[in-house]
Amino acid sequence: MALLLKNAHAVDPQVRLNGIVDILIDDGMICEVGEGLAADGAQERDLEGKYVLPGLVDMHVHLRDPGQEYKEDIESGTRAAAHGGFTDVCCMPNTNPVIDTGAVVEYVRSKAERVGKCRVHVAGACTAGEKGEALSEMGDMVAHGAVMFTDDGRGVQDAGMMRRVMDYAVQFGCAVSSHCQDESLIGKGQINEGAVSTRLGLPGWPAAGEEIQIARDIEISKLTGCHIHVQHLSSAHGLDLVRRGKADGAKVTCEVTPHHMFLTEESIGDEYDTNMKVNPPLRTAADAEAVIAGVVDGTVDCIVTDHAPHAAHEKAREFELAPFGMTGIETSVGLVVGNLVNTGKITWERMVELMSVNPRRILRIEEVAIKPGCRADLTVIDPELTWTVTEDEFESKASNSGFVGWELTGRATDVYLAGEETMRDGKVL
């Protein structure tokens, strides 16, 4: 049955669209976009007051499957993605076993096709077992559908190995996504090195431990011609390095997370809340302001969540023993709309670039636009909906969010995947 979305405020900078239109969908595809549309027998939805965007993409999530399904699995993780307003995610390879062969890529993709509530794209590891010692089976993984390479979770420590990874990745036309973390410099660091780490008596993690590898990998990108994508950038100087690399013509892009924009090291109080323990760590207020400025001025290419679910008993341990990471895929839209779009810091068009268009280009996955002939992957957002983040309504298995208790404005209410509803009125179907 055809579907007619009426009175939607559609935004898509790819087709210079920003206005109230109707969208006719049939057989999974957008058939017509215009005013006053009608279609005999079509199911109608009135979306007055809501925004419709090309389906959102989170290109940095941890689904924990295979091997750590007690934290999250493909079914729960993609339900959380749909609940957050996403039609696509790219999952990281630091699972057990590591996604470093075509067989494991195939496992993830085939399971996602069976139980997933969104499209799942797979990032393969750069090195075997993410040990940084030997190349992974890169060609085999590409043959089975891998879209990017990364040793996310720790990063490639040896510069020569990173060059070899990029030399191979460029042959497949894939980006290398770099977790920039110089382990020899950060040591046993737990939070940003500075006044807060000193006050709390926790080992410090200097921003230089991130920035040195950003600079290194941009230079290796220039050497090899490979596209380097800097993950979860967190510092002002790191952003300047990316800005300088772009000016020099390097093939470099970068991503930032809501928690690095809207939380700071000061968010870690005397209660030692382990939900605030993330990698890279929350930085200073000046760093957060700089990261937001990079989103505004176009230096930052993508907003991602680094959705990192952990079991409650793991985060309940002492701060130094608790794992790094927080969930984020169900709060991202509210944080971005409420803090950036509704405040006028960025436009709806810029949000679409950051959370739909650019991630697709970097991952080299199919274009989605609000125009006839395109697949009907759409995210519907109520920009005025005010809600409070609570643990009990998460679709994720985990609730280790640093934003629990926050009141947010703006939320995804409906998601369409090839014209089929995966979420309706805030409920995952």
Backbone hydrogen bonds, N-H to C=O, Kabsch-Sander energy under -0.5 kcal/mol:
donor,donor_aa,acceptor,acceptor_aa,energy
3,L,25,I,-3.1
4,L,43,Q,-3.4
5,L,3,L,-0.5
5,L,23,I,-2.9
6,K,4,L,-0.6
6,K,45,R,-3.4
8,A,21,V,-2.1
9,H,50,K,-2.4
10,A,8,A,-1.3
10,A,19,G,-2.1
11,V,52,V,-2.2
12,D,17,L,-2.8
15,V,12,D,-1.4
16,R,13,P,-0.7
17,L,12,D,-2.3
18,N,16,R,-0.5
19,G,10,A,-1.9
21,V,8,A,-2.9
21,V,19,G,-0.5
22,D,34,G,-3.6
23,I,5,L,-2.5
24,L,32,E,-2.8
25,I,3,L,-3.4
25,I,23,I,-0.5
26,D,29,M,-2.5
29,M,26,D,-1.9
30,I,374,C,-2.9
31,C,24,L,-3.2
31,C,29,M,-0.5
32,E,24,L,-1.3
34,G,22,D,-2.2
42,A,39,A,-1.7
43,Q,2,A,-2.9
45,R,4,L,-2.4
47,L,6,K,-3.0
47,L,45,R,-0.7
50,K,47,L,-2.3
51,Y,381,I,-3.0
52,V,9,H,-2.0
53,L,379,T,-2.8
55,G,377,D,-2.8
56,L,85,G,-0.8
57,V,355,M,-3.5
58,D,88,D,-2.3
59,M,57,V,-0.7
61,V,90,C,-2.0
62,H,307,H,-2.0
63,L,61,V,-0.6
68,Q,64,R,-2.2
71,K,68,Q,-2.1
72,E,68,Q,-1.3
77,G,73,D,-3.1
78,T,74,I,-1.9
79,R,75,E,-1.8
80,A,76,S,-2.3
81,A,77,G,-1.7
82,A,78,T,-2.5
83,H,79,R,-2.5
84,G,80,A,-1.7
85,G,81,A,-0.6
85,G,82,A,-1.2
86,F,81,A,-2.7
87,T,56,L,-2.3
88,D,56,L,-1.6
89,V,119,R,-2.2
90,C,58,D,-2.0
91,C,121,H,-2.6
92,M,61,V,-2.4
95,T,93,P,-2.6
96,N,66,P,-2.5
99,I,93,P,-2.1
100,D,98,V,-1.9
105,V,101,T,-1.8
106,E,102,G,-2.6
107,Y,103,A,-1.9
108,V,104,V,-2.3
109,R,105,V,-2.5
110,S,106,E,-2.6
111,K,107,Y,-2.3
112,A,108,V,-2.4
113,E,109,R,-1.9
114,R,110,S,-1.1
115,V,111,K,-2.6
116,G,112,A,-2.2
119,R,87,T,-3.0
121,H,89,V,-3.0
121,H,119,R,-0.6
123,A,91,C,-2.2
124,G,122,V,-0.5
124,G,148,M,-2.7
125,A,99,I,-2.9
128,A,134,A,-2.7
130,E,127,T,-2.3
131,K,128,A,-1.7
136,S,126,C,-2.0
137,E,100,D,-2.0
138,M,136,S,-2.0
141,M,137,E,-2.2
142,V,138,M,-2.3
143,A,139,G,-2.2
144,H,140,D,-1.1
145,G,142,V,-1.7
146,A,141,M,-2.8
147,V,122,V,-2.6
148,M,122,V,-0.7
149,F,175,A,-1.9
150,T,124,G,-2.4
154,R,151,D,-1.8
155,G,151,D,-2.4
157,Q,155,G,-0.6
162,M,158,D,-2.2
163,R,159,A,-2.2
164,R,160,G,-2.0
165,V,161,M,-2.6
166,M,162,M,-2.4
167,D,163,R,-2.7
168,Y,164,R,-1.8
169,A,165,V,-2.9
170,V,166,M,-2.4
171,Q,167,D,-0.5
171,Q,168,Y,-0.8
172,F,168,Y,-0.9
172,F,169,A,-0.9
173,G,169,A,-0.6
173,G,170,V,-0.6
174,C,169,A,-2.0
175,A,147,V,-0.5
176,V,227,H,-2.6
177,S,149,F,-3.3
177,S,175,A,-0.6
178,S,176,V,-0.6
178,S,229,H,-2.9
179,H,177,S,-0.6
180,C,178,S,-1.0
181,Q,179,H,-0.9
182,D,209,G,-2.6
183,E,181,Q,-1.1
185,L,182,D,-1.3
186,I,182,D,-2.2
187,G,183,E,-1.7
189,G,186,I,-2.2
190,Q,203,P,-2.9
191,I,203,P,-1.5
192,N,282,L,-0.7
193,E,205,W,-1.5
197,S,192,N,-0.6
198,T,194,G,-1.9
199,R,195,A,-2.5
200,L,196,V,-2.5
201,G,197,S,-0.8
202,L,197,S,-2.0
205,W,191,I,-2.2
209,G,206,P,-1.6
210,E,207,A,-1.7
211,E,207,A,-2.3
212,I,208,A,-2.4
214,I,210,E,-1.6
215,A,211,E,-2.5
216,R,212,I,-2.3
217,D,213,Q,-2.8
218,I,214,I,-1.9
219,E,215,A,-1.8
220,I,216,R,-2.1
221,S,217,D,-2.0
222,K,218,I,-2.0
223,L,219,E,-1.8
224,T,220,I,-2.4
225,G,221,S,-2.8
226,C,221,S,-0.5
228,I,251,K,-2.9
229,H,176,V,-2.9
230,V,228,I,-0.5
230,V,253,T,-3.0
231,Q,178,S,-2.3
231,Q,229,H,-0.5
233,L,255,E,-2.5
239,L,235,S,-1.9
240,D,236,A,-1.9
241,L,237,H,-2.2
242,V,238,G,-1.8
243,R,239,L,-2.7
244,R,240,D,-2.6
245,G,241,L,-2.3
246,K,242,V,-2.5
247,A,243,R,-1.9
248,D,244,R,-1.7
249,G,246,K,-1.4
250,A,245,G,-2.6
252,V,250,A,-1.8
253,T,228,I,-2.0
255,E,230,V,-1.9
256,V,302,C,-1.9
261,M,257,T,-0.8
261,M,258,P,-0.6
262,F,258,P,-2.9
263,L,259,H,-1.3
265,E,283,R,-3.1
267,S,264,T,-2.3
268,I,265,E,-1.6
269,G,267,S,-1.0
272,Y,269,G,-2.0
274,T,272,Y,-0.5
276,M,273,D,-1.7
277,K,274,T,-1.6
278,V,276,M,-0.9
288,A,284,T,-2.2
289,E,285,A,-2.4
290,A,286,A,-2.0
291,V,287,D,-2.5
292,I,288,A,-2.3
293,A,289,E,-2.2
294,G,290,A,-2.0
295,V,291,V,-1.6
296,V,292,I,-2.3
297,D,293,A,-2.7
298,G,294,G,-0.7
299,T,294,G,-0.8
300,V,294,G,-2.1
301,D,254,C,-1.6
302,C,254,C,-1.4
303,I,354,L,-1.4
304,V,256,V,-2.5
304,V,302,C,-0.5
306,D,60,H,-1.5
307,H,60,H,-0.9
308,A,326,M,-2.0
314,E,311,A,-0.8
315,K,311,A,-1.6
316,A,312,A,-1.1
317,R,314,E,-1.0
321,L,318,E,-1.5
322,A,318,E,-1.9
325,G,277,K,-2.6
327,T,400,N,-1.4
331,T,328,G,-1.0
332,S,328,G,-1.3
335,L,331,T,-2.1
336,V,332,S,-2.7
337,V,333,V,-3.0
338,G,334,G,-2.1
339,N,335,L,-1.9
340,L,336,V,-2.1
341,V,336,V,-1.8
342,N,337,V,-3.5
344,G,341,V,-1.6
345,K,340,L,-1.3
346,I,340,L,-2.0
351,M,347,T,-1.9
352,V,348,W,-2.2
353,E,349,E,-2.1
354,L,350,R,-2.4
355,M,351,M,-2.4
356,S,352,V,-1.6
357,V,352,V,-2.3
358,N,353,E,-2.5
360,R,356,S,-1.3
361,R,357,V,-1.9
362,I,358,N,-2.6
363,L,359,P,-2.4
364,R,360,R,-1.1
365,I,360,R,-1.9
371,K,369,A,-1.8
373,G,30,I,-2.9
374,C,371,K,-1.7
376,A,28,G,-2.7
377,D,375,R,-2.0
378,L,376,A,-0.7
378,L,416,Y,-1.9
379,T,53,L,-2.5
380,V,414,D,-2.9
381,I,51,Y,-2.9
382,D,411,R,-2.8
385,L,382,D,-0.8
387,W,408,L,-2.7
389,V,406,W,-2.6
393,E,390,T,-0.8
394,F,391,E,-1.4
401,S,399,S,-2.4
404,V,401,S,-0.7
405,G,389,V,-2.8
406,W,403,F,-2.4
408,L,387,W,-3.3
408,L,406,W,-0.6
409,T,334,G,-0.6
410,G,385,L,-3.3
411,R,382,D,-1.8
413,T,380,V,-2.4
414,D,380,V,-1.2
415,V,423,M,-2.0
416,Y,378,L,-2.7
417,L,420,E,-3.3
418,A,416,Y,-0.6
419,G,376,A,-2.5
420,E,417,L,-1.9
422,T,415,V,-2.6
423,M,415,V,-1.4
424,R,427,K,-2.4
426,G,413,T,-3.3
427,K,424,R,-1.8
428,V,426,G,-0.5
429,L,422,T,-2.3
